[in-house]
Amino acid sequence: MPRMVGRIKRITIPEELRSLELAPRHLSLLAYLLFDGPLSVNELAARLGVAPTTVSLMVGELSRKGVLERAEDPADRRRKIVSIADTHRTSIDGWLGRGALAWRKALAPLTPAERKLFVGTLTAYEDALAED
């Protein structure tokens, strides 16, 4: 695990994204939007395990920088859908997309039960780290 975390930390931010001052808190948000497609603020908050107001602030910040776009949900005009702006999609995909490909490759040979066990183990590890 330390080796894997160390490797992830060494992934450099693409030159075209460096001026945007992306912080670690932005990485998970961008990864969800990249891998899962456009999501609402509430969906992002649930996946990130933070309050919707926190996500709303991050989305606002990244929208002002042109990284994200907010659009009206055609099914419910009160709801906003967040997506990665087309101008930055290729750079973000090149930066974070390798991780998704690596996970798919690592998990492909596993049965659904083995995948469930693996994800459950990682979740238990994360929960143990959060304990005081």
CNS distance restraints for C-alpha pairs under 8 A (distance, minus, plus):
assign (resid   1 and name CA) (resid   5 and name CA) 6.17 0.50 0.50
assign (resid   2 and name CA) (resid   6 and name CA) 5.98 0.50 0.50
assign (resid   3 and name CA) (resid   7 and name CA) 6.19 0.50 0.50
assign (resid   4 and name CA) (resid   8 and name CA) 6.29 0.50 0.50
assign (resid   5 and name CA) (resid   9 and name CA) 6.20 0.50 0.50
assign (resid   6 and name CA) (resid  10 and name CA) 6.43 0.50 0.50
assign (resid   7 and name CA) (resid  11 and name CA) 6.81 0.50 0.50
assign (resid  11 and name CA) (resid  95 and name CA) 7.73 0.50 0.50
assign (resid  12 and name CA) (resid  95 and name CA) 7.80 0.50 0.50
assign (resid  13 and name CA) (resid  17 and name CA) 6.46 0.50 0.50
assign (resid  13 and name CA) (resid  18 and name CA) 6.17 0.50 0.50
assign (resid  13 and name CA) (resid  95 and name CA) 6.67 0.50 0.50
assign (resid  14 and name CA) (resid  18 and name CA) 6.42 0.50 0.50
assign (resid  14 and name CA) (resid  91 and name CA) 6.75 0.50 0.50
assign (resid  14 and name CA) (resid  95 and name CA) 6.64 0.50 0.50
assign (resid  15 and name CA) (resid  19 and name CA) 7.80 0.50 0.50
assign (resid  16 and name CA) (resid  91 and name CA) 7.38 0.50 0.50
assign (resid  17 and name CA) (resid  21 and name CA) 7.64 0.50 0.50
assign (resid  17 and name CA) (resid  22 and name CA) 7.67 0.50 0.50
assign (resid  17 and name CA) (resid  91 and name CA) 7.45 0.50 0.50
assign (resid  18 and name CA) (resid  22 and name CA) 7.19 0.50 0.50
assign (resid  20 and name CA) (resid  65 and name CA) 6.74 0.50 0.50
assign (resid  22 and name CA) (resid  26 and name CA) 6.19 0.50 0.50
assign (resid  22 and name CA) (resid  27 and name CA) 7.77 0.50 0.50
assign (resid  23 and name CA) (resid  27 and name CA) 7.15 0.50 0.50
assign (resid  24 and name CA) (resid  28 and name CA) 7.71 0.50 0.50
assign (resid  25 and name CA) (resid  29 and name CA) 7.34 0.50 0.50
assign (resid  26 and name CA) (resid  30 and name CA) 6.11 0.50 0.50
assign (resid  26 and name CA) (resid  58 and name CA) 7.34 0.50 0.50
assign (resid  27 and name CA) (resid  31 and name CA) 6.00 0.50 0.50
assign (resid  28 and name CA) (resid  32 and name CA) 6.17 0.50 0.50
assign (resid  28 and name CA) (resid  48 and name CA) 7.26 0.50 0.50
assign (resid  29 and name CA) (resid  33 and name CA) 6.43 0.50 0.50
assign (resid  29 and name CA) (resid  44 and name CA) 7.03 0.50 0.50
assign (resid  29 and name CA) (resid  48 and name CA) 7.24 0.50 0.50
assign (resid  30 and name CA) (resid  34 and name CA) 6.00 0.50 0.50
assign (resid  30 and name CA) (resid  84 and name CA) 7.48 0.50 0.50
assign (resid  30 and name CA) (resid  92 and name CA) 7.83 0.50 0.50
assign (resid  31 and name CA) (resid  35 and name CA) 5.97 0.50 0.50
assign (resid  31 and name CA) (resid  96 and name CA) 6.59 0.50 0.50
assign (resid  32 and name CA) (resid  36 and name CA) 5.49 0.50 0.50
assign (resid  32 and name CA) (resid  37 and name CA) 7.23 0.50 0.50
assign (resid  32 and name CA) (resid  44 and name CA) 7.55 0.50 0.50
assign (resid  33 and name CA) (resid  37 and name CA) 4.80 0.50 0.50
assign (resid  33 and name CA) (resid  38 and name CA) 5.65 0.50 0.50
assign (resid  33 and name CA) (resid  39 and name CA) 6.76 0.50 0.50
assign (resid  33 and name CA) (resid  82 and name CA) 7.82 0.50 0.50
assign (resid  33 and name CA) (resid  83 and name CA) 6.15 0.50 0.50
assign (resid  33 and name CA) (resid  84 and name CA) 6.66 0.50 0.50
assign (resid  34 and name CA) (resid  84 and name CA) 7.20 0.50 0.50
assign (resid  34 and name CA) (resid  89 and name CA) 7.96 0.50 0.50
assign (resid  34 and name CA) (resid  92 and name CA) 7.79 0.50 0.50
assign (resid  34 and name CA) (resid  93 and name CA) 6.89 0.50 0.50
assign (resid  34 and name CA) (resid  97 and name CA) 7.69 0.50 0.50
assign (resid  35 and name CA) (resid  97 and name CA) 7.89 0.50 0.50
assign (resid  35 and name CA) (resid 100 and name CA) 7.34 0.50 0.50
assign (resid  37 and name CA) (resid  83 and name CA) 6.83 0.50 0.50
assign (resid  38 and name CA) (resid  81 and name CA) 6.14 0.50 0.50
assign (resid  38 and name CA) (resid  82 and name CA) 5.36 0.50 0.50
assign (resid  38 and name CA) (resid  83 and name CA) 4.54 0.50 0.50
assign (resid  38 and name CA) (resid  84 and name CA) 7.61 0.50 0.50
assign (resid  39 and name CA) (resid  43 and name CA) 5.99 0.50 0.50
assign (resid  39 and name CA) (resid  44 and name CA) 6.38 0.50 0.50
assign (resid  39 and name CA) (resid  81 and name CA) 5.35 0.50 0.50
assign (resid  39 and name CA) (resid  82 and name CA) 5.39 0.50 0.50
assign (resid  39 and name CA) (resid  83 and name CA) 6.84 0.50 0.50
assign (resid  40 and name CA) (resid  44 and name CA) 6.25 0.50 0.50
assign (resid  40 and name CA) (resid  79 and name CA) 7.16 0.50 0.50
assign (resid  40 and name CA) (resid  80 and name CA) 5.88 0.50 0.50
assign (resid  40 and name CA) (resid  81 and name CA) 4.51 0.50 0.50
assign (resid  40 and name CA) (resid  82 and name CA) 5.78 0.50 0.50
assign (resid  41 and name CA) (resid  45 and name CA) 6.07 0.50 0.50
assign (resid  41 and name CA) (resid  52 and name CA) 6.14 0.50 0.50
assign (resid  41 and name CA) (resid  55 and name CA) 6.26 0.50 0.50
assign (resid  41 and name CA) (resid  56 and name CA) 6.33 0.50 0.50
assign (resid  41 and name CA) (resid  80 and name CA) 7.20 0.50 0.50
assign (resid  41 and name CA) (resid  81 and name CA) 7.09 0.50 0.50
assign (resid  41 and name CA) (resid  82 and name CA) 6.99 0.50 0.50
assign (resid  42 and name CA) (resid  46 and name CA) 6.18 0.50 0.50
assign (resid  42 and name CA) (resid  52 and name CA) 5.56 0.50 0.50
assign (resid  43 and name CA) (resid  47 and name CA) 6.31 0.50 0.50
assign (resid  44 and name CA) (resid  48 and name CA) 6.02 0.50 0.50
assign (resid  44 and name CA) (resid  52 and name CA) 7.81 0.50 0.50
assign (resid  44 and name CA) (resid  55 and name CA) 7.00 0.50 0.50
assign (resid  45 and name CA) (resid  49 and name CA) 5.76 0.50 0.50
assign (resid  45 and name CA) (resid  50 and name CA) 5.15 0.50 0.50
assign (resid  45 and name CA) (resid  51 and name CA) 5.71 0.50 0.50
assign (resid  45 and name CA) (resid  52 and name CA) 5.08 0.50 0.50
assign (resid  45 and name CA) (resid  54 and name CA) 7.76 0.50 0.50
assign (resid  45 and name CA) (resid  55 and name CA) 5.90 0.50 0.50
assign (resid  46 and name CA) (resid  50 and name CA) 6.67 0.50 0.50
assign (resid  46 and name CA) (resid  51 and name CA) 7.80 0.50 0.50
assign (resid  46 and name CA) (resid  52 and name CA) 7.98 0.50 0.50
assign (resid  50 and name CA) (resid  54 and name CA) 6.58 0.50 0.50
assign (resid  50 and name CA) (resid  55 and name CA) 7.27 0.50 0.50
assign (resid  51 and name CA) (resid  55 and name CA) 6.72 0.50 0.50
assign (resid  52 and name CA) (resid  56 and name CA) 5.99 0.50 0.50
assign (resid  53 and name CA) (resid  57 and name CA) 6.20 0.50 0.50
assign (resid  54 and name CA) (resid  58 and name CA) 6.42 0.50 0.50
assign (resid  55 and name CA) (resid  59 and name CA) 5.98 0.50 0.50
assign (resid  56 and name CA) (resid  60 and name CA) 6.02 0.50 0.50
assign (resid  57 and name CA) (resid  61 and name CA) 6.18 0.50 0.50
assign (resid  58 and name CA) (resid  62 and name CA) 6.13 0.50 0.50
assign (resid  59 and name CA) (resid  63 and name CA) 5.81 0.50 0.50
assign (resid  59 and name CA) (resid  68 and name CA) 6.89 0.50 0.50
assign (resid  59 and name CA) (resid  82 and name CA) 7.68 0.50 0.50
assign (resid  60 and name CA) (resid  64 and name CA) 6.20 0.50 0.50
assign (resid  61 and name CA) (resid  65 and name CA) 6.56 0.50 0.50
assign (resid  62 and name CA) (resid  66 and name CA) 6.29 0.50 0.50
assign (resid  62 and name CA) (resid  67 and name CA) 5.25 0.50 0.50
assign (resid  62 and name CA) (resid  68 and name CA) 5.59 0.50 0.50
assign (resid  63 and name CA) (resid  67 and name CA) 5.66 0.50 0.50
assign (resid  63 and name CA) (resid  68 and name CA) 4.58 0.50 0.50
assign (resid  63 and name CA) (resid  69 and name CA) 5.73 0.50 0.50
assign (resid  63 and name CA) (resid  70 and name CA) 7.48 0.50 0.50
assign (resid  66 and name CA) (resid  85 and name CA) 6.75 0.50 0.50
assign (resid  67 and name CA) (resid  84 and name CA) 6.06 0.50 0.50
assign (resid  67 and name CA) (resid  85 and name CA) 5.43 0.50 0.50
assign (resid  67 and name CA) (resid  87 and name CA) 7.70 0.50 0.50
assign (resid  67 and name CA) (resid  88 and name CA) 6.11 0.50 0.50
assign (resid  68 and name CA) (resid  82 and name CA) 6.74 0.50 0.50
assign (resid  68 and name CA) (resid  83 and name CA) 5.61 0.50 0.50
assign (resid  68 and name CA) (resid  84 and name CA) 4.49 0.50 0.50
assign (resid  68 and name CA) (resid  85 and name CA) 4.89 0.50 0.50
assign (resid  69 and name CA) (resid  82 and name CA) 5.73 0.50 0.50
assign (resid  69 and name CA) (resid  83 and name CA) 5.36 0.50 0.50
assign (resid  69 and name CA) (resid  84 and name CA) 6.09 0.50 0.50
assign (resid  69 and name CA) (resid  85 and name CA) 5.50 0.50 0.50
assign (resid  70 and name CA) (resid  80 and name CA) 6.04 0.50 0.50
assign (resid  70 and name CA) (resid  81 and name CA) 5.55 0.50 0.50
assign (resid  70 and name CA) (resid  82 and name CA) 4.64 0.50 0.50
assign (resid  70 and name CA) (resid  83 and name CA) 6.56 0.50 0.50
assign (resid  71 and name CA) (resid  80 and name CA) 5.46 0.50 0.50
assign (resid  71 and name CA) (resid  81 and name CA) 5.21 0.50 0.50
assign (resid  71 and name CA) (resid  82 and name CA) 6.55 0.50 0.50
assign (resid  72 and name CA) (resid  76 and name CA) 7.61 0.50 0.50
assign (resid  72 and name CA) (resid  77 and name CA) 5.43 0.50 0.50
assign (resid  72 and name CA) (resid  78 and name CA) 7.22 0.50 0.50
assign (resid  72 and name CA) (resid  79 and name CA) 6.16 0.50 0.50
assign (resid  72 and name CA) (resid  80 and name CA) 4.78 0.50 0.50
assign (resid  72 and name CA) (resid  81 and name CA) 6.09 0.50 0.50
assign (resid  73 and name CA) (resid  77 and name CA) 5.26 0.50 0.50
assign (resid  73 and name CA) (resid  78 and name CA) 7.38 0.50 0.50
assign (resid  73 and name CA) (resid  79 and name CA) 5.53 0.50 0.50
assign (resid  73 and name CA) (resid  80 and name CA) 5.57 0.50 0.50
assign (resid  73 and name CA) (resid  81 and name CA) 5.78 0.50 0.50
assign (resid  84 and name CA) (resid  88 and name CA) 6.96 0.50 0.50
assign (resid  84 and name CA) (resid  89 and name CA) 6.00 0.50 0.50
assign (resid  85 and name CA) (resid  89 and name CA) 6.11 0.50 0.50
assign (resid  86 and name CA) (resid  90 and name CA) 7.62 0.50 0.50
assign (resid  88 and name CA) (resid  92 and name CA) 6.13 0.50 0.50
assign (resid  89 and name CA) (resid  93 and name CA) 5.89 0.50 0.50
assign (resid  90 and name CA) (resid  94 and name CA) 6.06 0.50 0.50
assign (resid  91 and name CA) (resid  95 and name CA) 6.14 0.50 0.50
assign (resid  92 and name CA) (resid  96 and name CA) 5.87 0.50 0.50
assign (resid  92 and name CA) (resid  97 and name CA) 7.34 0.50 0.50
assign (resid  93 and name CA) (resid  97 and name CA) 4.58 0.50 0.50
assign (resid  93 and name CA) (resid  98 and name CA) 7.75 0.50 0.50
assign (resid  94 and name CA) (resid  98 and name CA) 6.82 0.50 0.50
assign (resid  96 and name CA) (resid 100 and name CA) 7.32 0.50 0.50
assign (resid  97 and name CA) (resid 101 and name CA) 6.43 0.50 0.50
assign (resid  98 and name CA) (resid 102 and name CA) 6.09 0.50 0.50
assign (resid  99 and name CA) (resid 103 and name CA) 6.22 0.50 0.50
assign (resid 100 and name CA) (resid 104 and name CA) 6.16 0.50 0.50
assign (resid 101 and name CA) (resid 105 and name CA) 6.12 0.50 0.50
assign (resid 102 and name CA) (resid 106 and name CA) 6.09 0.50 0.50
assign (resid 103 and name CA) (resid 107 and name CA) 5.97 0.50 0.50
assign (resid 104 and name CA) (resid 108 and name CA) 5.75 0.50 0.50
assign (resid 105 and name CA) (resid 109 and name CA) 7.81 0.50 0.50
assign (resid 107 and name CA) (resid 115 and name CA) 6.64 0.50 0.50
assign (resid 110 and name CA) (resid 114 and name CA) 5.55 0.50 0.50
assign (resid 110 and name CA) (resid 115 and name CA) 5.94 0.50 0.50
assign (resid 111 and name CA) (resid 115 and name CA) 6.21 0.50 0.50
assign (resid 112 and name CA) (resid 116 and name CA) 6.15 0.50 0.50
assign (resid 113 and name CA) (resid 117 and name CA) 6.22 0.50 0.50
assign (resid 114 and name CA) (resid 118 and name CA) 6.12 0.50 0.50
assign (resid 115 and name CA) (resid 119 and name CA) 6.09 0.50 0.50
assign (resid 116 and name CA) (resid 120 and name CA) 5.94 0.50 0.50
assign (resid 117 and name CA) (resid 121 and name CA) 6.06 0.50 0.50
assign (resid 118 and name CA) (resid 122 and name CA) 6.34 0.50 0.50
assign (resid 119 and name CA) (resid 123 and name CA) 6.12 0.50 0.50
assign (resid 120 and name CA) (resid 124 and name CA) 6.11 0.50 0.50
assign (resid 121 and name CA) (resid 125 and name CA) 6.20 0.50 0.50
assign (resid 122 and name CA) (resid 126 and name CA) 6.19 0.50 0.50
assign (resid 123 and name CA) (resid 127 and name CA) 6.10 0.50 0.50
assign (resid 124 and name CA) (resid 128 and name CA) 6.09 0.50 0.50
assign (resid 125 and name CA) (resid 129 and name CA) 6.31 0.50 0.50
assign (resid 126 and name CA) (resid 130 and name CA) 6.45 0.50 0.50
assign (resid 127 and name CA) (resid 131 and name CA) 6.60 0.50 0.50
